[in-house]
Amino acid sequence: MADTAAAAIGDFVAKNRDRQLRFLAELVKVPSDNPPGDCAPHALRTAELLEELGFTVERHPVPEATVRAAGMLTATNVIARRRFGDGPTIALNAHGDVVPPGEGWTHDPYGAEIVDGWMYGRGAAVSKSDFATYAFAILALEALGQPLKGTIELHGTWDEEIGGEIGPQWLLEQGITKPDLCIAAGFSYAVVNAHNGCLHLEVEVIGRSAHAARPSTGVDALETANAILTRLYAHRKSYAAKPSAVPGIGCPQLTVGLIKGGINTNVVPDRITFRLDRRLVPEETGATVEQELRALIAEAAAAFPEARVEVRRILLAQPLTPLPGTERLASTLAEHASAVFGEPVGTVGVPLYTDARHYAAAGIPIVLYGAGPRSIEEANAHRADERLPVADLFRATEVVARALLELLS
């Protein structure tokens, strides 16, 4: 890339810092907690703010029945397209829904307060910030006035926290968009080209209640559930010996995060239900892991033939693995990030799952890159006092603009 173009992008970002921060602050100030998932108001506010920047914005409301089936109240997706010429279409996807604030904040979670160079607020880092990153990167390209070959689309979706099925997946299935490449919201300096998948199973153990004075007349559902849990926890220890070959991923994980049941202290429990979360590394497939877990559960339950055990799949998110074409996208971003940040920036995997998998499932090469501190822990993502270094917002904007310029030149 010519030094003059890189300098011009840097000058544009520097001159528009206050405007970019005001844009992000307005996004943080409008709640979009999911659950409960009443996110259409935030989507419409985002569309208005983009239009104030000069974008033409499409609003795509998701049908109410589809929204309700996904467990949300309202959802609208937005797309802003910028066509520069004939060539590939690159999508930039950010999600505006956030987890509820929770307890322990020392700053207003909707205040967008800037203290010592950090903006505080729910979504400031994950991932309302990247609406600002991507929008101002596009504006920086336009300001250059150089001939480019292709189209850039800014995709705004509001269901990442519950799986992305009525956001990116819906937009792709409806044929509303069909990009050739995609960059999705990131949250650290690194470029991410792979991430874990996730399997949620619900296990229900059904017994028969009885008086605690005569427990033998009942079928203790908790006893059976205890045997199943013991078997699962013993199996979990084997995961430490199966690390992924992808840097940053680590090992498979299993957590039992929810359990309920029983009638009263003096009654043999007739029903116990628990849900487990199994994180899949990129080398695994959901079907194989699910089959393995179901076999373990059946094996443990076999010792209690009077109890009935039912296993239901709640969620299956496949891992993200690089597609042909991902390497060029990742290397271009990493090269410019290294130049802008003045330190080596590489490509890694992360041990969580994101909306990126929906683009990959449609055959679209995708990586994650956006504004954030060095790590998701520094950002306090999904914790109290979520925060973003404002300097890193500006630097990420430069990186994305420079990468897009190279990809579309």
C-alpha positions in Angstrom: 0.0 0.0 0.0 1.3 3.5 -0.8 2.4 5.5 2.2 0.3 8.4 1.0 -2.9 6.3 1.2 -2.0 4.9 4.6 -1.3 8.5 5.8 -4.6 9.8 4.4 -6.6 7.1 6.2 -4.8 7.9 9.4 -5.5 11.6 8.9 -9.2 10.9 8.3 -9.5 8.8 11.5 -7.7 11.4 13.5 -9.9 14.3 12.3 -13.1 12.3 13.0 -12.3 10.9 16.4 -14.9 13.0 18.3 -17.6 12.1 15.7 -16.7 8.4 16.0 -16.8 8.4 19.8 -20.2 10.2 19.8 -21.5 7.6 17.3 -20.4 4.7 19.6 -21.7 6.5 22.7 -25.2 6.7 21.2 -25.2 3.0 20.6 -24.1 2.2 24.1 -26.7 4.5 25.6 -29.6 2.5 24.1 -30.2 -0.8 25.9 -30.3 -3.9 23.8 -30.1 -6.7 26.5 -30.6 -10.2 25.2 -32.4 -11.7 27.0 -35.1 -10.4 27.1 -34.3 -9.6 23.4 -36.4 -6.5 22.7 -33.8 -5.4 20.2 -35.6 -3.7 17.3 -35.4 -0.3 19.0 -31.6 -0.5 19.1 -31.5 -1.6 15.4 -33.7 1.3 14.4 -31.5 3.8 16.3 -28.4 2.3 14.7 -30.0 2.7 11.3 -30.8 6.4 12.1 -27.2 7.0 13.2 -25.8 5.4 10.1 -28.1 7.6 7.9 -26.8 10.6 9.8 -23.3 9.6 8.5 -24.6 9.5 5.0 -25.3 5.8 4.6 -28.4 4.4 2.9 -29.7 1.8 5.2 -32.0 -1.2 4.6 -34.2 -2.3 7.5 -35.2 -6.0 7.5 -37.7 -6.8 10.2 -37.7 -10.5 11.2 -41.2 -12.0 11.2 -42.7 -12.0 14.7 -43.3 -15.8 14.8 -39.7 -16.4 13.8 -38.5 -13.9 16.5 -40.7 -15.5 19.2 -39.5 -19.0 18.2 -35.9 -17.9 18.7 -36.8 -16.7 22.2 -36.7 -12.9 21.5 -39.3 -10.2 21.6 -38.3 -8.1 18.6 -35.6 -8.1 16.0 -34.7 -6.1 12.9 -31.5 -6.6 10.8 -29.9 -3.7 8.9 -27.6 -3.5 5.9 -25.8 -0.5 4.6 -24.2 -1.1 1.1 -21.4 0.9 -0.5 -20.7 0.0 -4.1 -17.4 1.3 -5.4 -17.2 -0.7 -8.7 -17.3 -4.2 -10.2 -15.6 -6.7 -8.0 -16.1 -8.8 -4.8 -18.5 -8.0 -2.1 -17.0 -7.8 1.4 -19.4 -7.9 4.4 -18.6 -6.4 7.8 -20.8 -7.9 10.5 -21.3 -6.4 14.0 -24.0 -7.4 16.5 -25.8 -4.9 18.6 -27.4 -7.2 21.2 -25.6 -7.6 24.5 -25.8 -9.7 27.7 -27.6 -8.0 30.6 -25.3 -5.8 32.7 -25.5 -7.9 35.9 -24.1 -6.7 39.2 -20.9 -5.0 40.3 -20.6 -2.0 38.0 -18.8 1.1 39.1 -19.8 3.0 36.0 -23.3 3.4 34.4 -23.6 0.4 32.0 -25.4 2.6 29.6 -23.4 5.8 30.3 -20.6 5.4 27.7 -18.4 7.3 30.2 -14.8 7.8 29.2 -12.3 7.6 32.0 -8.5 7.5 31.6 -8.8 6.7 27.9 -11.4 3.9 28.3 -15.0 4.0 27.3 -17.2 2.1 29.8 -20.5 0.5 29.0 -22.3 -2.7 28.1 -21.4 -3.4 24.4 -18.6 -0.8 24.3 -16.3 -3.7 23.4 -18.6 -6.5 22.3 -19.6 -5.5 19.8 -21.2 -2.1 19.4 -17.7 -0.7 19.0 -17.4 -2.4 15.6 -20.4 -0.6 14.1 -18.2 2.4 14.7 -15.0 0.6 13.5 -16.6 -0.5 10.2 -18.7 2.6 9.5 -15.8 4.9 9.8 -13.4 2.6 7.9 -15.9 2.8 5.0 -16.0 6.6 5.3 -12.2 6.8 5.3 -12.1 4.8 2.1 -14.7 7.1 0.5 -12.6 10.1 1.5 -9.6 8.7 -0.3 -11.4 8.9 -3.6 -9.4 6.1 -5.1 -11.0 3.8 -7.7 -11.9 0.5 -6.1 -13.3 -2.7 -7.4 -16.1 -4.1 -5.4 -18.8 -3.5 -2.7 -18.7 -3.2 1.0 -21.8 -4.2 3.1 -22.2 -3.3 6.8 -24.4 -6.0 8.4 -26.0 -5.1 11.7 -27.7 -8.1 13.5 -29.1 -8.4 17.0 -29.2 -12.1 18.1 -25.6 -13.1 18.5 -26.1 -13.7 22.2 -28.6 -16.4 21.5 -27.1 -18.1 18.5 -27.4 -15.9 15.3 -30.1 -17.9 13.6 -32.4 -14.9 13.0 -29.5 -12.5 12.3 -26.8 -13.6 9.9 -28.3 -17.0 9.2 -31.7 -15.5 8.3 -30.2 -12.8 6.1 -28.2 -15.4 4.2 -31.1 -17.9 3.9 -33.5 -15.1 2.7 -31.1 -14.2 -0.1 -30.8 -10.6 1.2 -27.1 -10.8 1.0 -24.5 -13.0 -0.6 -21.0 -11.7 0.1 -17.8 -13.2 -1.2 -15.8 -12.4 2.0 -16.6 -11.3 5.5 -15.0 -9.7 8.5 -17.0 -10.1 11.8 -16.7 -8.2 15.0 -13.6 -9.0 17.1 -12.5 -8.1 20.6 -8.7 -8.3 20.7 -5.6 -7.4 18.8 -5.4 -10.7 17.1 -7.1 -11.8 13.8 -9.3 -14.8 14.5 -9.8 -17.5 11.9 -11.1 -20.4 14.0 -13.3 -20.9 17.1 -15.0 -23.5 19.2 -18.4 -24.9 18.6 -20.9 -25.6 21.3 -23.4 -28.4 22.1 -26.1 -27.9 24.7 -28.0 -31.0 25.9 -30.9 -31.2 28.4 -31.0 -34.4 30.4 -34.3 -35.3 32.1 -34.4 -38.1 34.6 -38.0 -39.3 35.5 -38.5 -41.4 38.6 -41.5 -41.9 41.0 -42.1 -39.8 44.1 -42.6 -41.4 47.6 -42.6 -40.4 51.2 -39.1 -40.0 52.6 -40.1 -42.4 55.4 -40.4 -45.1 52.8 -38.0 -44.2 50.0 -37.9 -47.8 48.6 -41.4 -47.4 47.4 -40.4 -44.7 44.9 -37.8 -44.3 42.2 -35.2 -41.7 43.2 -34.5 -39.5 40.1 -31.7 -37.7 41.8 -29.8 -41.0 42.5 -29.9 -41.7 38.8 -29.0 -38.1 37.9 -26.1 -38.3 40.3 -24.7 -41.4 38.6 -25.0 -39.7 35.2 -23.2 -36.6 36.5 -20.5 -38.6 38.1 -19.9 -40.4 34.8 -19.8 -37.2 32.9 -17.4 -35.5 35.3 -15.1 -38.5 35.2 -15.1 -38.4 31.4 -14.4 -34.7 31.4 -10.9 -35.3 32.9 -9.9 -37.0 29.6 -10.3 -33.7 27.7 -7.0 -32.3 29.0 -5.2 -34.9 26.8 -7.0 -33.7 23.7 -5.8 -30.1 23.0 -6.6 -28.5 19.6 -3.8 -28.0 17.2 -5.2 -24.4 16.6 -3.3 -21.8 18.7 -5.6 -20.2 21.3 -8.3 -22.8 21.3 -7.1 -25.2 24.1 -9.0 -28.3 25.0 -12.6 -29.4 24.8 -14.7 -28.3 27.8 -17.8 -29.6 29.6 -19.9 -27.7 32.1 -23.2 -28.6 33.8 -24.6 -25.1 34.2 -28.2 -25.6 35.2 -30.0 -28.2 37.4 -33.5 -28.3 38.9 -35.9 -30.8 40.4 -37.4 -32.3 43.5 -40.7 -31.6 45.3 -39.9 -31.1 48.9 -37.3 -32.1 51.5 -39.4 -35.1 52.7 -40.3 -36.4 49.3 -38.3 -38.7 47.0 -37.6 -36.6 43.9 -39.5 -37.8 40.9 -37.9 -35.6 38.3 -34.4 -34.0 37.8 -33.4 -31.9 34.8 -30.0 -30.6 34.1 -28.3 -28.9 31.1 -24.8 -29.3 30.0 -22.5 -27.2 27.8 -19.9 -29.1 25.7 -17.4 -26.9 23.9 -16.2 -28.4 20.6 -12.7 -27.8 19.3 -12.3 -27.3 15.5 -11.1 -30.9 15.1 -14.5 -32.2 16.4 -17.9 -32.5 14.9 -21.1 -31.9 16.8 -22.7 -35.2 15.7 -19.8 -37.3 16.9 -19.6 -35.5 20.3 -23.3 -35.8 20.8 -23.3 -39.5 20.1 -20.5 -40.0 22.6 -22.3 -38.1 25.3 -25.6 -39.9 24.8 -23.7 -43.2 25.0 -22.1 -42.2 28.3 -25.4 -41.1 29.7 -27.1 -44.3 28.7 -24.3 -46.4 30.2 -24.6 -44.6 33.5 -28.4 -44.8 33.6 -28.4 -48.5 32.8 -27.7 -49.3 36.5 -31.1 -47.8 37.3 -33.6 -49.5 35.0 -36.7 -48.2 36.8 -35.8 -44.6 36.0 -36.5 -43.1 32.6 -33.9 -40.8 31.0 -34.6 -38.5 28.1 -31.9 -36.4 26.3 -32.8 -33.4 24.2 -30.5 -31.3 22.0 -31.0 -27.6 22.8 -28.2 -26.1 20.7 -25.6 -27.2 18.2 -23.1 -24.6 16.9 -20.4 -26.1 14.7 -16.8 -24.9 15.2 -15.4 -22.3 12.8 -12.5 -23.6 10.6 -10.8 -21.7 7.8 -12.2 -22.0 4.3 -10.2 -21.4 1.0 -9.8 -17.7 0.8 -9.6 -17.1 4.5 -5.8 -17.0 4.5 -5.6 -13.9 2.2 -8.2 -12.1 4.3 -6.4 -13.0 7.6 -2.9 -12.2 6.4 -4.0 -8.8 4.9 -5.6 -7.8 8.2 -2.6 -9.1 10.2 -0.1 -7.2 8.1 -1.9 -3.9 8.5 -2.6 -4.5 12.2 1.1 -5.1 12.7 2.0 -1.9 10.9 -0.6 0.3 12.7 -0.1 -1.2 16.2 3.7 -1.3 15.8 3.9 -4.9 17.1 3.4 -8.4 15.6 -0.2 -9.3 15.2 -1.0 -12.8 14.2 -3.8 -15.2 13.5 -5.3 -17.3 16.3 -8.3 -19.3 17.3 -10.6 -18.5 20.3 -12.3 -20.9 22.7 -15.8 -19.5 22.2 -18.4 -19.4 19.4 -19.7 -16.6 17.3 -22.0 -15.7 14.4 -19.0 -16.1 12.0 -19.9 -19.8 11.7 -23.1 -18.9 9.8 -21.1 -17.2 7.1 -18.7 -20.1 6.9 -21.6 -22.6 6.7 -22.7 -20.6 3.6 -19.2 -21.1 2.1 -18.1 -17.5 2.8 -14.5 -17.1 4.0 -14.6 -15.1 7.2 -12.3 -13.9 10.0 -13.0 -11.9 13.2 -11.3 -8.6 13.6 -12.3 -5.3 15.3 -11.7 -2.9 18.2 -10.7 -4.2 21.5 -7.8 -4.3 24.0 -5.2 -7.1 23.9 -7.5 -9.7 25.3 -11.2 -10.3 26.0 -10.3 -10.4 29.7 -9.0 -6.8 29.6 -12.3 -5.7 28.0 -14.3 -7.2 30.9 -16.5 -8.7 28.2 -19.7 -10.1 29.7 -18.6 -8.8 33.1 -19.1 -5.7 35.1 -17.4 -2.5 33.8 -17.0 -3.7 30.2 -14.6 -1.2 28.6 -12.8 -0.3 25.4 -9.6 1.7 25.0 -10.6 4.5 22.7 -7.1 4.6 21.1 -7.7 1.0 20.0 -11.0 1.9 18.4 -9.2 4.4 16.2 -6.3 2.0 15.4 -8.7 -0.8 14.5 -10.6 1.6 12.2 -7.3 2.3 10.4 -6.5 -1.4 10.1 -9.9 -2.3 8.6 -9.8 0.7 6.1 -6.3 -0.2 5.0 -7.1 -3.9 4.6 -10.3 -3.1 2.6 -8.4 -0.8 0.3 -5.9 -3.5 -0.5 -8.6 -6.2 -1.0 -10.6 -4.0 -3.3 -7.8 -2.4 -5.3 
